[in-house]
Amino acid sequence: MAAAFVIPAGAGALYFLVLFACGFVLGTLRTLVLMPAFGPVTAVALELPVMLVLSWVVAGRLTRGRAALAGARPRLTMGASALALLLAAECLLAVTLFGQSPAGWLAAMATPHGALGLAGQLAFGLIPWLRLLAGPTGRG
């Protein structure tokens, strides 16, 4: 494989791993504390900004000063590979831990809280590229 793909995909894998770990902790908090108190939509709405800020910071740290990640194409590759890993991991967890079918997991995205979560996941995938558009002043 060409380095033009391997480096951004590897950065995407690291981006996914860091944010998946954070999301696992926050998702547990959302499920056990926020959902019973506020309902699913509000719980996701409270978790989402935290995850997006973490995504912004982590993407910035992973891309800062790395020439191989300086352009739009590598940043989009990084985000797309991270998003693909995230969706695969979430489907796998839904099937193995929660007994959902893949179709059930996919159907849950059509609920209001599922759609909000999916929007956040899509933003997560775009954040490495959005940081590029924000320029060097995009703090984090």
C-alpha positions, -999 to +999 in steps of 0.1 A: +000+000+000+011+035-007+022+056+022-004+082+010-031+058+024-013+039+051-003+069+072-038+086+072-055+053+078-032+045+107-038+080+122-075+072+117-072+040+137-055+058+165-081+086+164-108+059+166-091+040+195-087+071+217-122+084+210-138+050+213-123+046+248-136+080+258-170+072+243-171+039+261-167+057+294-191+085+285-216+061+270-217+041+302-224+073+321-250+083+296-268+049+298-266+045+336-270+081+348-283+105+322-309+083+303-329+074+334-329+110+346-335+128+313-345+104+286-325+092+256-326+123+235-315+147+262-288+122+274-273+120+239-276+158+235-256+162+267-229+137+258-225+148+222-207+182+227-182+166+251-174+139+225-171+165+197-147+187+218-126+156+226-126+147+189-115+182+180-086+181+205-075+145+196-076+152+159-055+183+164-029+165+185-026+136+159-023+159+129-002+187+143+032+189+125+027+158+104+033+166+068+016+133+056-016+146+072-014+182+059-038+180+030-075+175+026-073+140+011-052+125+040-075+142+066-106+129+049-090+094+047-081+096+084-117+106+093-133+080+070-112+052+083-119+062+119-157+064+112-157+030+095-139+015+125-163+033+149-194+020+131-180-015+128-172-015+165-206-002+175-224-028+155-202-055+169-209-043+205-246-041+198-247-077+185-224-093+211-232-073+243-267-062+238-281-091+216-293-068+188-292-080+152-272-058+128-306-048+113-318-038+147-287-018+154-292+000+120-329+006+127-321+022+160-303+050+141-338+061+128-349+070+163-345+106+174-316+098+198-301+074+172-302+101+145-286+126+169-258+101+177-253+093+140-250+130+133-223+132+159-205+102+145-205+118+110-191+150+126-164+128+143-154+115+109-152+150+094-134+167+123-098+159+110-107+177+077-126+205+095-095+212+116-077+218+083-103+242+072-101+260+106-064+267+099-036+268+124-057+289+149-081+260+154-070+255+190-068+221+207 
